[in-house]
Amino acid sequence: MLSSSKNMKVSIDSLTFKTIIGILPFERVTKQKVVLDISFTYKFVKGQKDFIDYSHVANMAKMIMKKEKFLLIEDAIIYLDRALSSEFPIKKLKIKVTKPDILKNCTVSVSG
């Protein structure tokens, strides 16, 4: 008989939106583009109604970022980690926050 459960990896790549984030004076008043990459694993059980709806994960992360208006990317990652881990039965959560337009000659990201 085949196993009806398996560890699955979900990746949410390039979730893009504008929000207030940063410590520079102009970053506190002008929304800037932010890109989130989120990945995690969870135990999928065939027939179980409690699968993880990745659209809920993506929407929750976006709503948190827009509501909290973080000063530091690092604080955003810690907050998102705690919120997502408490809401969903996930493991090995990895979050990367990118500010693609903050510097003219590069893209800045922090992950954790």
Contacts in CASP RR format, 6 or more apart in sequence:
PFRMAT RR
TARGET T0000
AUTHOR 0000-0000-0000
METHOD contacts of the structure
MODEL  1
MLSSSKNMKVSIDSLTFKTIIGILPFERVTKQKVVLDISFTYKFVKGQKD
FIDYSHVANMAKMIMKKEKFLLIEDAIIYLDRALSSEFPIKKLKIKVTKP
DILKNCTVSVSG
4 45 0 8 1.000
4 46 0 8 1.000
4 47 0 8 1.000
5 43 0 8 1.000
5 44 0 8 1.000
5 45 0 8 1.000
5 46 0 8 1.000
6 43 0 8 1.000
6 44 0 8 1.000
7 41 0 8 1.000
7 42 0 8 1.000
7 43 0 8 1.000
7 44 0 8 1.000
8 41 0 8 1.000
8 42 0 8 1.000
8 43 0 8 1.000
8 44 0 8 1.000
9 39 0 8 1.000
9 40 0 8 1.000
9 41 0 8 1.000
9 92 0 8 1.000
10 39 0 8 1.000
10 40 0 8 1.000
10 41 0 8 1.000
10 42 0 8 1.000
10 52 0 8 1.000
10 54 0 8 1.000
10 57 0 8 1.000
11 37 0 8 1.000
11 38 0 8 1.000
11 39 0 8 1.000
12 36 0 8 1.000
12 37 0 8 1.000
12 38 0 8 1.000
12 39 0 8 1.000
12 54 0 8 1.000
12 57 0 8 1.000
12 58 0 8 1.000
12 61 0 8 1.000
13 37 0 8 1.000
14 35 0 8 1.000
14 37 0 8 1.000
15 35 0 8 1.000
15 36 0 8 1.000
15 37 0 8 1.000
15 38 0 8 1.000
15 58 0 8 1.000
15 61 0 8 1.000
15 62 0 8 1.000
16 33 0 8 1.000
16 34 0 8 1.000
16 35 0 8 1.000
16 36 0 8 1.000
17 33 0 8 1.000
17 34 0 8 1.000
17 62 0 8 1.000
17 65 0 8 1.000
17 66 0 8 1.000
18 31 0 8 1.000
18 32 0 8 1.000
18 33 0 8 1.000
18 34 0 8 1.000
19 31 0 8 1.000
19 32 0 8 1.000
19 34 0 8 1.000
19 65 0 8 1.000
19 66 0 8 1.000
19 69 0 8 1.000
20 27 0 8 1.000
20 28 0 8 1.000
20 29 0 8 1.000
20 30 0 8 1.000
20 31 0 8 1.000
20 32 0 8 1.000
20 69 0 8 1.000
21 27 0 8 1.000
21 32 0 8 1.000
21 34 0 8 1.000
21 65 0 8 1.000
21 69 0 8 1.000
21 70 0 8 1.000
21 71 0 8 1.000
21 73 0 8 1.000
21 76 0 8 1.000
21 97 0 8 1.000
21 99 0 8 1.000
22 28 0 8 1.000
22 70 0 8 1.000
22 71 0 8 1.000
22 72 0 8 1.000
22 73 0 8 1.000
23 71 0 8 1.000
23 72 0 8 1.000
27 102 0 8 1.000
28 69 0 8 1.000
32 99 0 8 1.000
32 101 0 8 1.000
32 102 0 8 1.000
33 99 0 8 1.000
33 100 0 8 1.000
33 101 0 8 1.000
34 65 0 8 1.000
34 97 0 8 1.000
34 98 0 8 1.000
34 99 0 8 1.000
35 97 0 8 1.000
35 98 0 8 1.000
35 99 0 8 1.000
35 100 0 8 1.000
36 58 0 8 1.000
36 61 0 8 1.000
36 62 0 8 1.000
36 65 0 8 1.000
36 95 0 8 1.000
36 96 0 8 1.000
36 97 0 8 1.000
36 98 0 8 1.000
37 94 0 8 1.000
37 95 0 8 1.000
37 96 0 8 1.000
37 98 0 8 1.000
37 111 0 8 1.000
38 57 0 8 1.000
38 58 0 8 1.000
38 61 0 8 1.000
38 80 0 8 1.000
38 84 0 8 1.000
38 93 0 8 1.000
38 94 0 8 1.000
38 95 0 8 1.000
38 96 0 8 1.000
39 92 0 8 1.000
39 93 0 8 1.000
39 94 0 8 1.000
40 57 0 8 1.000
40 84 0 8 1.000
40 88 0 8 1.000
40 90 0 8 1.000
40 91 0 8 1.000
40 92 0 8 1.000
40 93 0 8 1.000
40 94 0 8 1.000
41 90 0 8 1.000
41 91 0 8 1.000
41 92 0 8 1.000
42 52 0 8 1.000
42 88 0 8 1.000
42 89 0 8 1.000
42 90 0 8 1.000
42 91 0 8 1.000
43 89 0 8 1.000
44 51 0 8 1.000
50 89 0 8 1.000
52 88 0 8 1.000
52 89 0 8 1.000
52 90 0 8 1.000
56 88 0 8 1.000
57 84 0 8 1.000
57 88 0 8 1.000
60 83 0 8 1.000
60 84 0 8 1.000
60 87 0 8 1.000
61 80 0 8 1.000
61 84 0 8 1.000
61 95 0 8 1.000
64 79 0 8 1.000
64 80 0 8 1.000
64 83 0 8 1.000
65 76 0 8 1.000
65 80 0 8 1.000
68 76 0 8 1.000
68 79 0 8 1.000
70 76 0 8 1.000
70 79 0 8 1.000
73 97 0 8 1.000
73 99 0 8 1.000
73 110 0 8 1.000
74 110 0 8 1.000
76 97 0 8 1.000
77 95 0 8 1.000
77 97 0 8 1.000
77 110 0 8 1.000
77 111 0 8 1.000
77 112 0 8 1.000
80 95 0 8 1.000
81 93 0 8 1.000
81 95 0 8 1.000
81 112 0 8 1.000
84 90 0 8 1.000
84 93 0 8 1.000
85 93 0 8 1.000
94 111 0 8 1.000
94 112 0 8 1.000
95 111 0 8 1.000
95 112 0 8 1.000
96 109 0 8 1.000
96 110 0 8 1.000
96 111 0 8 1.000
96 112 0 8 1.000
97 109 0 8 1.000
97 110 0 8 1.000
97 111 0 8 1.000
98 107 0 8 1.000
98 108 0 8 1.000
98 109 0 8 1.000
99 107 0 8 1.000
99 108 0 8 1.000
99 109 0 8 1.000
100 107 0 8 1.000
100 108 0 8 1.000
102 108 0 8 1.000
END
